[in-house]
Amino acid sequence: MIVLPHINPEIIRIGPIAIRWYGLMYVAGFAIAMILGNKRASKSDSRLKPDQFNNLLFYVILGLMIGGRLGYVLFYDAGNYFHHPLEIIAVWNGGMSFHGGLIGVICAIGLFSYRFKLNLLDVGDFLAPLAPPGLFAGRIGNFINGELYGRQSDMPWAMVFPNPEAGGIARHPSQLYEACLEGIVLFTTLWIFSSKKRPRGATTGMFLLFYGLFRFFVEFFREPDIQLGFVALNWVTMGQILSSPMIILGALIIIFSCRRTSLQ
């Protein structure tokens, strides 16, 4: 097993202002998305132009932050926040939900598409390949913070996390599993798939389907949230429940898009 050293979640602090590893990962994810998005938007056949993409980023960042926080509050710790509502805005204490962030981003895309008279699926297809690098960076941030660790394991690569809640036992580095699948594998798949003309909505469906499948799988190795535990059948986690609609919706969008003749 591998014993991990404690890494200060704060990179540097100047008075009341602190730069944290997790926040830096968010910035890195957005920066990569901006570079890749502008590269794609500059192509002559792109459905989004560079100025439209830069406007879209503002909508997406707002949707991600608001949705991610509210999703965590509602899905993972509603009871606590009901009794301490002021803590909802204390994002510096941690607590973001991918599925809540996804809902927020979908709402943001819908609002953007309506305002600029663009097709919702065209915008989704453009954005989908840009998301995995941010997911990768976020999971690395989780790993550095020693949070969202895996279940007990005796595998050679099992790790002892310095977080006291981890109990000092060897565990699966589930953050790295997710970084690999949700980040590297998903990005490679979507980037290659979307590099050629595809039926409208196919890339969006691929993102939903494969992220849902990857997350559902990794949840078997990830320790359930302490305040929730298993939510059904003594093995189903909240992450698996929230990922199941993604799998179904992604498959339906792919089936529907393949029946259409319009191409990106």
Steps between C-alpha positions, in 0.01 A plus 500: 500500500600863453488746790424848373650806672276780617476777242381839617182580301615862493782579258553846643317733735526878505298634791140382465553395139612144427575326172399135526598201290136419422432854381814490288372179339175677409696782338715247311190320373340822375828612340535175306136516393551857379807408294341193344168676445655798322701260285184318401295819456758642257426223248292603201235229556452574873143566612635743764727792421776613741300797634197279559713241677652760732149619591395140556783448748352767727164319502665163560717618790197653673288190442776268618572687822138559599379157392798318651447660840122465509530144374727408790265667747190322367645159406759436768436697819155660490428440869810682619447799273133519594605566859798720400385685185774763516756226437362457149705798384815380682646340186852542641422215739455262206196319368433492125297245305580405141140405428374830641762682294384311190140609557622857545702482178204356307284790621776743401530344153123519460493869591798576274353308206167679536660844521728451200252289301724192484404134508533358852662176380747687278623690806509179705699321231749786493548504878500127577864428395619802702368373834724196573825698556318692772371176650856366500632810674220488758573137590870579539391776737296244697805276516729777625243588768470134604121511456250277319734207560419139420393196698737277692734304273792259511614572145871585454412858403265553796571824685474625857356851492603753767139611549404383856157393373673246275588300811867440418420192288602420143238606248437514127622831352159544342575864417769378259266239353252779427771733368604230254152400383310830524800703389744322272286223350188713459691792348685277252176329399299819454776700332564232240129428452410867454791572264281379212146597408251314716120506529379793708493401868721193464797655683275627779350153534844341508607729784192424709515126433868443564532734795201328658647156439847596628361666813262210570795258475743697717237536772560131579851600613422841653406531866137618531451841653509473879173686554316281247660156483328262261163638397340178365543122511805535725724563198351781290656844552361846432754538220360192327141620536588839351705341220225260390285769328812619318556152358139468386478854359836469324395174332166650392667809351745283304218281366294806408793683339601199289154502346541855383673592179624846602873504575710739701 
